[in-house]
Amino acid sequence: MRRPAAVSSVVLVLALGGCAMPGWVPFIGQKDTPPAPRRSVTPGAEIVPSPVVGRPVTTPAQPDPDDTIADRIVAVVNNDAITLAELQETITVFRQENRQQTSATDEELSRQFLTKLIDNRLQLQEAEREKIVVEDTELNEELAERMKRFGSKTVEEFEVLVRAQGLTIDAVKKRLRDSLRVGKLVRRRVALRVSVTDPEIAQYIDENRAKLETGLAYHARHILIVPQSDTDAGWEAARIRADLIRTQIVQGADFAELARQNSRDASAKDGGDLGTLHRGELSKEIEERMLGLRLGEVSQPYRSALGHHVFRLESKETLEGDTLQQVRQQVREILFRQKYDARLEVWLKEIKQRAIIEVRM
């Protein structure tokens, strides 16, 4: 019988725990097409290679020859063992989920994921010391959410997916409960101790205004006058013609009609309408000419390699009003993430320094 296609994803999200991280941060300035948000999972349930945080107390040791391969201990965290079977399961699931996206060797993945497993075990031990509890109602709600995500309408359907990977529903529940405990611990020890102030947001916006404006939309019209000959006289005649057209527009002539009659640009059929543009789409020189105009203002003729251009700025988004409020919220999330990551790193170093970690690989 063929395995269901969603099995590897179920194991990936449910069977393995990790460090808690806050939600995704949208890309500044692109409110129309934000980057795809990362999957929303319970803090502690994501399984991705984590960077080495701190330096564990490491005592290399030879494996016990009496151990079986599957049960061989690859690390001891205080008095808690991590087996080769756990490590291999983690690597197998990662490879199933990222078949086209990783070229890392098993040896490289073993180092990365052993660090991940050690970090997670340390956090579980901290959660035990702080007597953090996950109620059955919390666990059932989280399990129901996972079932919904993977299209299982009943517990029986979900168990089929789980058993296809050689796991039991009880084992999945235990690991999910562990990830919820880690999530609560990290929120208590890290997230709730991070704050972002309004002055910090204002300073970030002032220092990064150009970057934050990237992607903001604007709307302009355009007329292109091409010289009839590539000579000084030909270019001068094109400039004079562009200047006359600009004068007509300033005096009240219809821009769209003049564009249809005179422009050699592809936008001529649309009355010179360039549509909605985002900063960075056009050449820097052209864009600066457009954005330097006031709303409704018509530019002086501008020469490029193509000919002489006349622009009119119809509208543009700026870091003001609703747009500014949206940007402030995005900046708050960016700064929170930076502080969160820094505090998480410090906290993990602290608990590693207190631990006795023996690596047997």
N, C-alpha and C positions, 0 to 999 in steps of 0.2 A: 504493500500500500504506500502511495506517495505521501510524504510529509506535507502538512499545510505550509503554504508559503510564509505565513506570518510567524512561524515558530521561533525563528532566530531572533526576531524583534521582541517577542514576548520574553524570551530568556534574557536578552540584552537589558531590557528595562526592569524586569522584575527580579531576576535571580542574582544580580550582582549589585553591591552597594558601593558608594564612594563619597567624596567630599561634597558638601552642600555648596551650591552656587546660586546667586540671584538670577532673576529673569533676564531676557535679552534686552539689549540697548539699541534702539533704532538709529539709523544713520542720519546725522544732522542734515537738514535742508531738503530731504527727499520725502516729503509727506505723501506724495502720490504713489510712489513705488518704494516702500521701505524694504529693506532686506528681509529675506525670509526669517521669521523668528525661530529660535531654537525650540525644540519640543518642550512643552511645559510638563515637567515631571516633578515628583516629590523631591525636595532637597535630599540629596544622599543617594538618589537612585540612578544617576547618570554614570555610565562607565566609559570613560575616555582616559587615555594615558595622562597621568598627572606629573608635573615637574617634581624633581627631587627637592624637598623642602627640608633644610637643615641637614645635619650629618648624624645619622643614627649611630649609637654605640654598636659597632659591628665586630663580631667574633667569628671569623670563618671556622668552619668545622667540617670534618669528613662525615658523610652520611653513614648511619648505622647500617652495616651489611645485612642485619636481620630484617630491616624494613623492606616491605614490598615497594615496587616502583610507584604504584598509585598512592600509597600511604606515606611515602618518604617525606620527611619534614624538610622544608626549604627555608623556613625562618621561624624563630621563636620571638614573640613580642611579650615581654615580661614572662609570664608562664603560659602563654597562649600560642599554640602551634598553628602554622600555616602549612598545608600539605602541597605536594607537587600536583595532586589531582585538582585542587582548587585553582592553582595557577594555570594549569593546562586548560581547564574549563573556561577560564576568563579569556585566554588567548584564542581559543577555538571560536567562542561566541563573537569576539571582536573581528576575527577574520571573516566569519560568515556575514557579518553586517557591513564589512568594508572591503569586499572582494576586489573592487576596481580602484580602490583609493589608497592602498598602502603597499609599499614595497619593503617594509621592515622585515628583518629576519626574526625567527623565533627567539634567538638569543637577545636581540634588541627589545622585543616585546616582553620577554621574560623580565628583563631589568626594569622596564617601565611599569609593568603591572605588578611586580612584586613590591615596588615602592608604593603603588596604589593600595594594594592589599594591606601593607603594613600601616599606612596612614589610616585606613578605614578601621583596622583592628584597634589601633590606639584610641580612636574616637569612640568606638563602642565601649572600650574599657572606661573611658572618661564618663560616658553616659551612665554606665553601671555605678560608678563611684558617686555620681550626682543624683542617683536614684530617679532617672528619667524614665517615665512609663508611657507606653502607648496603649490606650484603651481599645477594647475589641471593636467598638463602634468606629473609631478612627481607622483601624485596619480594614474593616469591612467596606468603609466608604472608599478607601484607596484602592482596594481590590476591585470593587465595582467599577471604578473609573478606568482601571486597566482593562477589565473585561470589555467595557464599552469601546475603548480605543481600538482593540484588536478584533472587534466584531463578534465577540462571544456573547450570545444572548442568555446562556445559562451557565451555571457552575460546571455542569457536566461537559459542555463544549470546551470550556476553558481548560478543564483537566485533561482533555484529549490533547490539546496543544502542549501542555506541560509534560505529560507522560511521553510524548513523542521525542522529547529531549532527555529522557531518562530521569526526570525529576518527579517529585510528588508535590501535591498541592500544599501539604504541610511544610515542606522545605521552602517553597516559594513564599508562603506566608511568613515564615521565620525571617527570611532575608528581607522581605518587605517591611516587617516590623522593625528590624535592625536599622534599615535605611531611614524610617520615620524617626527612630530614636536619635540617629545621628543628625537628622535635619533639625530636630528640636534643640539638640545640644549646640549646634553651630549657630542657630539663631540667638540662643541665649548668650553664648560666649563671644560671638563675633558680630552678627548683624545688628543686634539691639544696642551695641556699643559704638555704632557708626552713625554719624550725623553729617549733614551738609548744610551750610549756612547760606543765607541770601548774599552776603558780601562775597563769599567764595564763588557763587554762581556768576555774579556781576563781573568779577575779576576774570574769570575764565572766558566769558563772552567778549570782554574788551580785548583780551590777548589773542583770541582766536576768531575775531569777527570775519576775516576773509575766508577762513575755512568753513565757518558756520554758514556763510552766505552761499557756498557752493551748492548748486542744486535748486536754489530758489527760482521761481518761475518769473518770466516776463513776456510781454507781447509787443511786437513791433511790426511796422510796415516798411517796405523797401522799394526803391526804384534804382535800377542800374542803367547808366548810359555808357555804351561802349563806343570808343573812338572808331571812326570809319577807316582810319589808316594809323599805323603804328609810327607816327611821326610827331614832332613837337606840335605842328599845326593841328594834326588830328586830335591830339590829347587836349589841346587848348580849346578846340571847337566843342569837344565833349564836355569840358568843364563849364563853358559858357551856357551850353544847352541845359546842363544840370542846374546851374544857378537860376536860369530863367524859370525852370519848372518849380524850383523851390519857392521863388517869388510868387508864382501863381498860387501855390498851395497856401502860403502865408496870407495872401490876400483873399482866401476863401474858396479857391477851386477845390474840387473833389480829388483827394489823394488817390483813391482807388481807380477813378477813371483815367487820370493822368498816368498811373502805373500801367494800366492795360494798353494805353496808346503808345507809350514811350519806352517802358522798361524791357531790357533784354534778359532779365532774370526769370527763372522758372516760375517764380511767384506772380508774374505779371497777370496770368489768367485769373488769379484770385485777388486782383486789385492790389498786389504787392504785399498781401497778408502773409507774414511768416509763421503765423500760428503761435502757440504757446511754446516758448523755449525755456531751457534751464541753463543756468550759468555754467559755462564750461563747454557747451555744445558747439559754439562758433569760435572762430579765431579770436585771440585775445584783443587784437587791435579793433576788429569790428565790434566786438561785444562792449569794449570800453566806450566806443563812440555812442552806441545805443544807450547804455546805462548811465552815461554822463548827461543825458538829456532830462529835462523836466517832463512830466506827463503832458502829452499833447504837443511837445516842442518838435520842430522840424530842424534837422541838422544842416549845417553848411555842407556843400559837396565834399565828399571824402574820396581821395584817389587810392585805388588799390591796383594790383596787377591786372585786374579784370576790366576796370573802367572807373567811372565816377559814380559814387553812391549818394543817395539822399534817403535818410531814415526819419521815421517818426515813432516815438515811443508811446504806445497806447496804455500800458500798465506795467507795474512791476511789484513783486513782493519784496518787502524789506523786514528787517528785524524790529518790527514795531507791532503794536496791537496784539491780535490773536496769534500771529506768527511768532512774535517775541515770547508769548506765554508758552507756546508749544516748545520753542527752542529751550526756554528756561527749564521746562520739565525734562527734556532730553539731556540737558547739561547736568541736571541734578542726578539723573541716573548714571551718567558717565562718571561723575565724581564719586558717587556712592560706590560704584564698581571698583574704582581705583583704591579707595580707602578700604573697602571690604577685602579685596585681594591682599593688600598689604597687611591688614590685621590678621587675616586667616594665616598668612605665611608666618607671622610672628608667633601666633598661638600654636601652630603645628610644631614650630621649632621648640617652643617651651615644653610641650608634652613629650617630644622626642628626647629632649635633654634629660628628662626625669626617668625615661624608660631604659630598660635593658633589652637591646635588640640583637639577636644572634642570627646571622644569615648563613645558610648552609649550602649555597650554590657555588 
